């Protein structure tokens, strides 16, 4: 099992910046991809960004060019740097870790609110 704890959420003005962090603990040696997903009220959970141990990244279309995912394998952390956030980025952001066999684990989420 893997435990994921997110931090860094809060209120940010549109055009500002915010950094989310996620720390993994537990059976972490089998973790492959780590990433961030988000869910806005009344909407489905969607991909924000993922990153592999080697640093290969994938981004959702709505955040490309604005958000940057990074990973520190030694510290078992994954970060999301949010630049120029928009009100439509308001959501609960969830960290996800995925084993090589596809089994996934979720954090409890952190709320990000972007004011206009």
C-alpha positions, 0 to 999 in steps of 0.5 A: 500500500501507498499513502499519498499526502498533498499540500499547498492548496489554497486561495490564489488570484488569477494570474498568480502562482501556486505550488502543490506537493505530494509526498508518498510513503509506504510501499513506494519502491513499486511506484511507476507513474505519479501525477495530479488529477483534479475534480471541479464541482459537478464535473468528472475527475480529469488529468492534470499531469503525470510523470514517470520515474525517468521524467517523461511527462504528460499534460492535460490540454487545459493546463499545457504551457501553464502548469509544470510537474516535477518529481524528486525520486529520492524524496518520494515527492511530486510537485505541481507548479501552477503558473497563471491559474485561471478561475476555471482551474478551481478544483480539488487536486488529487495526487495519484501514484501507480504501480507498474502493474497498474494498481493506483493509489489516491491522496485525499486531495487539496482544494485550489480556489482561483479568484478572478 
